[in-house]
Amino acid sequence: MTNKSVVLYGASGYTGKLVAEFLREYGISFIAAGRDAEKIKAAMATVPGIETADYEVVQVEHTKKALTELFKGAKVICNTVGPFMYFGQPVVEAALEAGCHYLDTGGEMNFITKIQEELGPKFAEKNLVLAPGTSYMYTSLEIGAHMVLEQSQIDTLNCLTAPTLVPTVGSFQTIFAMFSIADQSFKLENNQRVNWPVAKGYEVNIPGRADNLLAHPWGGGMLPLYFEHDPRVRNVQQLTATQNRAMMEMVLDLQNTYETEIKHLPTEEKAAKLAEYGNSMQATMPPRENKLVHRCLDIVHGSGSFDSVTCEVRTSCGYITTGALQAATASLLIGGLQKTSGFSSACQAVGHNELANQLKSFGLVDYKMINS
């Protein structure tokens, strides 16, 4: 049992360190937890300003029982241990049993729909928030979507995330693990789920570039799920196009290889091959993002029968923004600004304007509305 407000699980990883950095910025006490205390201590030593943070390092087994005991007394769990389809279930169950709000950084649709159906109502019964996907890839874009929906007569959201980034080891592992659930990637058309074609890319253009980018459903994205039961919305689709076209072409090539050569292998052999894919793309932790290099652009095109409006969301450093979103959402929940309970997005849980203001305060985002 702890007297700290947050348990940061996966604190030794790339994203975990960034969450720790922003928990320190907010003055939130936390436990830096994971399976190897020495790795966590070494990671925390590299976090800017960590000497002024109120935290402690705890080594814990990756079991529901051990995690539940650790989580008791905390208010929010920030989970960065992925792929979540492999490692997430006991963490969510432990958070529920310990009476904590749960946040994570993933977007793996099979895991997310599973915990939504099985555990979402149980979190709601305890007035707790279950908010997977609290990260740059989804939350920054969703903020823009809410801004668009504040305009009149908008019922269709066409969304694109276009980051400049080098995915971390964990992110690549998650990307390739999602090959196995690609047939579950969906968009909303006339309030119905429609699956994206498997292993197909889409040519897209973004402001400021003369050349096209190559986009991918990337698991379908979280926005179709977040807005599935919103009465204002009929159609939602989300694509992802990193500004490194060669990397996206390689991902599509590997997905096609998976479909033709690996998909029908036994489960363990298939998982090993997917992990091998991930390591082939990024086997070591990338350097910290550079604000002059890692500029991201999210676009939400909103339309209706007679109106259309676009929101451009310009973000500086996607992974750093994820750290800020995790800490900001935790801070708002701890501060009593909870707007809903059960399964929800971070925006639904604490408010999209509130999160936008937090990101702006760190100079991480800018939102530009364009009427057309």
N, C-alpha and C positions, 0 to 999 in steps of 0.2 A: 504494500500500500504506500502511496506517495502523498506528499503535501504540495507537489508541483502542479501547476495548472494544465500543462500539456505533456504528453508523452510523444516524442518524436522517434518513431520506429523506422530504422534504416538510416540512422544518423551518420554512418560512415561513408555513405554514397555521395555522388556528385550533387544530386538534388537535396538530399538530407542536409548537407552542409549549408546550402543556400537557405533552407527553411530555418535552420538554427540561427543564421545571420540575421534574419528578419524577426524571429522571436526575440532576439537580443535587442533589436531596434525598438520593438514595442514594449520592452521591459517585462516580457512574459517569462515566468519561471518554467523550466522544462527539464525532463529527463531525456538524455540522449541515449537511446536504447538500440540494441542489436545483438547479434550472436557472438561478437568478438570485441571484448572491452578494449583491448590494446589498439585495434584498428579504429575504434571510435575515438579514443583519446588522441591518437595521431591525427585523425581527421579534424576534430574540434580545435586542435592547436593551430590549424591553418585558417580558421574562421576569423575574419576581421573583427576586432573589438571583443572577442570572446571572453577576455579577462574581466570584463565588466558584466557579464551575464550571470544570472542566477540559474545554474544548471548542475546536474550530476550525471555521471556515466554509469549505466547499468547494463550488464550482460544478461541476456535472457534466452531461454530456449524458445524455438518457434513452435510452441504448442498452445492450444487454447487455455489450458490450465495455468501455465506459467505466465502467459500474457495477461490473463484476467487478474491474477494476483498483482502483477506490476501496475496495471491500469487503475486499480481501485484507488479512489481519491482524486484522480485527475478529472478534468472537465472535457478535454478535447484530445483525440488521438489523431496525429498527423502521420499517415502511413506512406512511405516511399519505397516499400519493398515489392518489386515486381519481378517478372510478370505476375500480375495479380491473379490471373486465372490459375496459376500454380501455387501461389503463396498467400493470397488474400483472405480466403474464407476464415481461417482461425483468428485472424486479426479482427475482422468485423464481428465475429461471434463473441470474442473477448471484450470488445468495446461495449457491445450491447449488455453483456452480463455485468460488466463493471459500472454501467450507467454513464457512459461517455458519448459525446458527439464523435462522429467518425468522418474524417476527410482522407482522400487519397489523390494521387496524381495521374491515375490511369484512365484508359478509355476502351477497355476490352469488353466488347458487347456481351459475350456469353457470361462472363463473371458479373457484369453490372446488372443485366436483366435477372440473373439468378438471385442476387442479394436483394434486388428491388422486390421481387415476388415473395421470397422466403422471409426476409428480415425487415423490409421496409415497414410493414404494418406493426411489427414488434417494436421497432424504434419509435414509431408514432405513439404507441401505447405508453411509452415511457417519456414522451415529449422530448425525444432526442432526434438530432439531425443525422441522416445518413447521406453524405455528399461525396460520392466518388467523382473523379474527373475535375477536381479543383486544381486547375493548372492553366498555364497560358494557352495551350492548344484548344481549350474549350471555353474557359470562363471569359477571357478577353473578347472572344468572338460573340459569346452570349450577351455580354454587356451591350455590344453594338446591335445585336438583334432586338433587345428590349428597347433601345433607343429608336430603332426603326418602327417598332410596333406602337410606339407612342404617337406616330403619325396616323392620320385618318385613312380608313379604307384599305389597309394593308392586310393581306391574308396569305401572302406567299413570301418565303424567305429562301433566297439563293445565296449560300454562304461559302466563302473560300478562306482558308488559312494559308498564308505564303511566308513561312519563316525563313530566315537565313540562320542556319545553325548546323552544328555537327552533333548528331544524336549521341548520347552517352552510351556506355556499354549496356546499361539496363534498358535504355530506350530501343536500341537495336534488337535486343532479345525480345522485347515486347512486340515490336513491329513484325518480326518473323514468326513469333508464336501465333500472331493473329492470322497468319496464312491458313491455319487449321480451322478458323471460324469465318473465313471470308464469305461463305455463302449465307452468313447471318447478318452481313452488313446491309443496312436498309436506309431508305429515305421515305418521306411521307408524300403521297400523292392522293389528293382528295380524301384526306384523313385515313388512308390505308397504308400499311407498311408495304413497300415494294423493294425487293432485294436488288442491290447493284450487281451487274455482271462481274464475274470473278476474273481477276488478272487483266483488267482493262484500264488503260490510261486515258486522260481527257486533256485536250489542248485548251489552255486558258491564258488570258492576257490580264495583266495588272497595270495600274497607273504607274508611269515612270519607266516602263520597259518597252522597247521596240520589238523584242522577241517574245514568243510564247513560252509559258512554263508547262510542265507536264504534271497533271494532277492525278490524284488517286483517292478512292473512298476512305482508305486508312481505317478500316473497321466500321465505316459508316458515320463516325463522329457522334458526339453526344447530343447535338442540338435537335435532331429528329426525336430523340427520346425525351428530352427536356420539354419540348413543345407539343408532344403527342396529344395531350389532353387539354391544351389551351384553346378555348372556344374562339379566339381571334384568328387562329391559324388553320389553313387547309393543306398547305404544301411546304415542306422543308427539305432542303438537301444541303449537305456539307461535304466539301472536297478539301484535300490538302495538297499543296504544291510547294515543296521546298524550292528555294531559289537556286538550288544546285541540281540542274536538269540531269546531269550524268548520274548522280546518286539515285534519282527517281527512276531512270531507265534501268539501272542495275537492280533496284528493288522489284520492278515489274518483270525483268528477266528471271530473277530468282523465284518469283511467285509462279510464273509459268512453268518453271522447272519443277516446283513443288507439285503443281497440279498434274503434271504428266508422269513424274518419276517417284515422288515421295508420298503423296497423299494416301496411298493404299498400303503403306508399310505398317507393321505392328506399332502400337502406340509409343513404346519406349524408343524404338529405333527412329521413329518419326520425330519425336521430341529432341533426340540427340542431333539429328540432322538440322533441325531448326536452330538449335543452340549453336551449331557449327556455323550456320549462316551468319548469325549475329556476331560471333567472334571474328569472322572473316572481314566484317565491315568496320568494327571498332573493338579492339581487344584491350585498350587501355583508356583511362579516364582522360577526356579532352581537357584542354586548358580553360580557364575562366573566360567567359564571353567578353568581347570587346564592344563597347557601345557604339563605336564608329563603324564597326563591321557587321555585327549581328543585329541588323534592323529587320523587323518583321512587319508584314502588312496583312491585315485581315480585312475582308470586304463582305458586307452584308447588303445584298440588293433586295429591297422590299418592293412588292408590287401588289396591286389589286385591279379591279376592273377599270378604274380611271386614274389611279394615282401610282406614282413610283417614287422611291427615295432610296438613297444609298448612304451607308455609313462606312467611312474608311477608318480603320483602327490601326494606328501606327504604334508599334511597340518596340522598345529598346531592350533586346536580350530576353528571349523567351524563357530560358531556364531561371534567370534571375527574377523575372516576373512571376514565375511559378512559386518561387520561395516567398515572394511578397504576398501572393494570393493566399497561400496556405496560412501564413501568419496573420494576415489581415482578417481572414474569415474566422480564425480561432479567436482573435482579439474581440471581434464583434459578438461572437457567441458568448465568450466569457463575460463581456460587458452587458449582456442581457438584451441585445438587439435582435434576437431570434424572431423570425417572421413566420416560420412554419416548422413542421416536424415530420419525421419519417423520411422516405426517399425524396431527395430534392437536389437541385443544383445549388452551388454556392450563392448564385444570384437570387434564387428563390428563398434560400435560407436566411440571408442577411440583407438582401437588397442590391440591385445592380448599380444604382446611383451611389450607394455607400461604398461599394467595392471600387467603382470608377474613381471616386474621390480619393480613396486610399492609394491607388496606383498613381494618380496624378501627383499626390503629395511627395512621392519618391521620384517623380520625373520619368516614369516608365512608359506612359501611354499618352496618346493624343487622339481625340475623336473628332471627325469632321463629317458633318451632315451635308449631303448634296441632294437638292431637289431636282427632279427632272420631269 
